[in-house]
Amino acid sequence: MINRFTGFVHACGARLSDGSGAPLLLRGVGLGNWLLPEGYMWRFGDEMSSPRQIERRVESLVGPERAAAFWAGFRGGFITEDDVAAIARLGFDHVRLPLNARGLVDEDGRFLDGFARVDDLLRWCGGHGLWVLLDLHGAPGGQTGTNIDDSPAGRPELFMDARNRWLTVHLWEEIARRYRDSTVVLGYDLLNEPLPNEWQHVYPDELVALYRDLTTAIRAIDQNHLIIYEGTHWATNWSIFTEVLDANSALQFHRYWCPPDRSSIQQYLDVRDRLGLPIYMGEGGENTPDWIYTAHRLYEQHDIGWNLWPWKKLDTLTSPVSATPPDGWELIADPDAAVDPGRAWEILQDMLARVELGACQERPEIVNAAFGRAPLRIPGWGFVDDSPTYRDRFAGRRDCDGWHHAAGPPYADTDTDTNAATELPVTVQAGQELHFPLESRPAGWRADADEPEAFDITWRRDRLVARATRTAHLRALILTAAH
């Protein structure tokens, strides 16, 4: 096998290339919740959604000394080399690592021991053939003004205080100094989901100016690593991208709770064509296997690498790995519940044991959907559309309104928030073919339809092709894998 780390991942025109110069289509997974905890991954409510809120709750339950011990245990066990080995075994080629500035640099600009966790991950990933994308998920002061960036005041103070801006540049300079020679590092994801909601209209010019400053600062130290820029409004609004800031760069978008159709990515394809830069779906998922299969085939059809979010969380149907909550977890999750400190400590210790990979439950249906791998159920509407002009396969269907999630990132899980489109049949006209790409040929397949005999299903190169011998309705293809 060719050594993946012989050179740096880099932009080559509108595509990414690996160190050897070969075209690269990224397929990765995000390590959310490890170094920047998010409350929804713990089954907490809005009152405990940010790292600071979660930390305050733990300390109020068990005191500062035991709280410190809990967090040391959590960071030492939630992601280990076992997780990295499993991620590589499943076929992913990279991980996206969300970083919280508060663990890396203090308010005076002194660097902290949080870099040791980054170094551990790089060592593990280097040994298992995975790249690491370094993602500043929580910048000094906060770049979003929401729970996901650990902002102290619920405002994007990165853009309101020159001190925070200086700290952010200072931090990225240190990251570049530490890792400029590491080919395990895929690149630098400068800011996660900056300026959502109303803030996208308040500070867009300040964001572009900061991107320029960060690029200049990094390039003074590191000329080799890929730099990745995210758009505003949960990384979905690319109106700020009007010119190329750096030749060795890529643009990142995120996709949740939208129709898995070309209409949901057309604006990003247009920007790629206009600027000639690679584009990357850096965070998405939190949905049914049907949606995940269809969305990821859409990205790959258009040469867009992807990253599934996240690898592991508590009590989930939508991530590759799920941890079972300990008995009594509802007491920890209720911010108004008074819990005996000894009992709280027992629950927290049990939680540490349960988030270790060996105690977790795998969700192979999520991984199989992401890669297009049997066994798998493919929805009839999950076909790829190769027509010059796309058609919205969900247009006019009120039972598909659930694809849209007005509140931004989807904090609900599919066990409580399902979508009627999962069972929506697609009408296939007589003689029409539907194409369903797959990683490899499955052992067997059948049509889930009112008239299964109306469909002639064959394997053609890298896909199953379902041809209707007469007009009929297809709910899904059911694939089996060889034992």
C-alpha positions, 0 to 999 in steps of 0.5 A, spaced: 500 500 500 502 506 498 504 511 504 498 516 504 503 521 508 508 521 503 506 529 501 501 534 503 494 534 501 493 540 497 488 543 492 489 542 484 485 546 480 478 545 483 479 538 486 483 536 492 490 531 491 493 527 496 501 528 497 502 523 490 498 528 486 493 523 485 485 525 485 482 525 492 475 524 494 475 525 502 470 520 506 471 522 513 467 522 520 467 528 525 470 527 533 464 532 535 464 532 543 471 530 545 474 536 546 468 541 545 462 538 549 455 539 546 449 538 550 445 535 545 450 529 544 449 528 552 441 528 551 441 535 555 436 540 554 438 548 552 439 549 559 446 545 558 448 546 551 454 549 551 461 546 554 461 552 560 454 550 562 455 542 562 462 544 566 458 548 571 453 542 572 458 537 573 462 542 578 455 543 582 454 536 583 461 533 585 465 539 586 471 542 583 476 536 584 472 531 582 469 535 576 477 536 574 478 528 575 471 527 571 473 531 565 480 528 565 477 521 565 472 523 559 478 526 555 482 520 556 476 515 554 471 518 549 476 518 543 482 513 544 486 509 539 481 504 539 476 509 536 481 511 531 483 503 529 475 502 528 474 508 524 480 506 519 477 499 519 470 502 517 473 505 511 474 512 513 480 516 510 480 522 515 477 525 521 475 532 523 477 534 530 473 540 533 478 544 537 476 549 543 480 555 544 479 555 551 483 548 552 489 551 548 490 558 549 489 562 555 486 569 555 493 572 556 496 568 550 499 562 554 499 556 550 496 550 554 496 542 555 490 541 551 495 540 545 497 534 548 490 531 546 491 533 539 498 530 539 495 523 541 490 523 536 495 525 530 500 519 533 494 514 533 491 517 526 498 516 523 499 509 525 492 507 522 492 511 515 488 517 517 488 524 516 486 529 521 483 536 519 484 541 525 477 545 526 477 551 530 470 549 533 470 554 538 474 561 537 476 566 542 470 570 544 466 565 540 464 566 532 457 564 532 454 567 539 451 560 540 452 554 544 456 550 539 462 555 540 463 556 547 462 563 547 461 566 554 456 571 553 452 568 547 454 573 542 460 572 536 465 576 540 470 574 536 468 580 531 466 585 537 473 585 541 480 586 538 483 582 543 479 576 541 481 577 534 488 577 536 488 571 540 485 567 534 491 569 530 496 568 535 493 561 536 493 559 529 500 561 528 502 556 534 498 551 530 502 552 524 508 552 528 507 545 531 504 542 525 507 545 519 511 539 517 506 533 519 503 530 513 498 527 517 494 534 518 490 534 512 489 542 513 486 548 517 479 549 518 479 556 520 472 557 523 467 553 524 460 555 522 461 563 523 456 568 524 449 564 523 442 567 523 442 575 524 449 575 525 451 573 517 448 580 515 452 584 521 459 582 520 460 579 513 466 584 512 469 583 518 469 575 517 473 576 510 478 580 513 479 575 519 480 570 514 485 574 510 489 576 516 489 568 518 491 566 511 497 571 511 499 569 518 499 562 517 502 562 510 508 566 513 509 560 517 507 554 513 506 554 506 504 547 505 497 545 508 491 546 505 487 552 508 479 551 509 474 557 509 467 556 511 461 560 509 456 564 514 449 561 517 451 554 519 456 554 513 451 554 508 451 561 506 457 562 501 455 570 499 462 572 502 466 568 497 467 573 491 475 571 490 480 566 491 484 568 498 489 563 497 491 558 491 492 552 496 485 552 499 478 549 499 471 552 501 467 548 506 459 547 506 455 543 511 448 540 510 443 538 515 435 537 514 434 539 507 432 535 501 438 530 498 437 533 491 442 537 487 438 543 489 441 543 496 448 544 493 447 547 486 450 554 489 456 551 492 457 548 485 456 554 482 462 557 486 466 552 485 466 553 477 466 561 478 473 561 483 476 554 481 477 551 488 475 545 491 469 544 495 468 540 501 461 537 505 465 538 512 459 536 516 452 533 515 448 527 517 444 527 523 438 523 519 435 517 517 440 512 513 435 513 507 437 520 507 445 519 508 445 514 503 442 519 498 446 525 500 452 522 500 451 519 493 450 526 491 456 529 494 460 523 490 457 524 484 459 531 484 466 530 486 465 533 493 468 529 499 464 529 505 465 528 513 459 525 517 457 528 523 459 525 529 462 519 530 459 517 537 454 520 542 449 518 547 443 514 545 443 515 538 440 512 532 444 517 527 451 516 529 456 510 527 457 509 535 452 510 540 453 509 548 448 507 553 446 512 558 447 510 565 442 509 570 440 515 573 442 519 567 436 523 567 438 526 574 444 529 571 441 531 565 435 535 569 439 542 571 434 543 577 435 536 580 438 536 587 442 529 587 447 527 592 454 528 591 456 521 592 450 518 587 452 523 582 459 521 582 457 514 581 453 516 575 458 520 572 463 514 573 459 509 570 458 514 564 465 514 563 465 507 562 460 507 558 462 512 552 469 507 551 468 504 545 468 497 547 462 498 551 458 502 545 453 499 540 455 500 533 450 502 528 452 499 522 446 501 518 449 509 518 456 507 516 453 502 510 449 508 508 454 513 508 459 508 503 453 505 499 455 498 502 450 492 503 447 490 507 442 496 506 436 499 504 436 504 499 429 508 498 426 509 491 427 516 491 435 515 492 437 514 485 442 519 482 440 524 477 445 525 471 440 529 467 443 536 465 438 539 469 436 537 475 428 535 477 426 536 485 424 529 486 420 532 492 417 538 489 410 539 491 410 533 496 407 536 503 409 529 506 417 531 505 416 538 509 420 535 514 427 535 510 427 542 512 429 544 519 428 551 521 432 552 527 439 550 524 443 544 526 438 538 528 439 537 535 433 532 534 434 524 533 431 520 528 428 516 534 424 522 536 423 526 529 422 521 523 420 523 516 415 521 512 419 521 506 422 515 508 416 511 506 415 515 500 414 511 493 417 514 487 413 513 480 417 509 475 415 510 468 415 504 463 422 503 460 425 508 465 431 506 469 433 509 476 441 508 478 443 507 485 451 507 486 454 502 491 461 501 493 461 494 491 456 489 488 452 486 493 450 479 494 443 480 493 437 484 492 430 485 491 425 491 490 420 493 495 414 495 491 407 493 490 409 490 484 416 487 485 415 483 478 415 490 474 422 492 476 428 488 472 434 490 477 441 489 474 448 490 476 452 495 472 459 497 473 458 500 480 451 501 481 444 497 481 440 499 475 432 498 476 428 498 470 421 499 470 418 494 465 411 497 466 409 504 470 410 502 477 411 505 484 418 503 488 419 504 495 426 501 496 431 496 494 433 491 499 440 489 499 444 483 502 451 482 503 455 476 503 456 472 509 
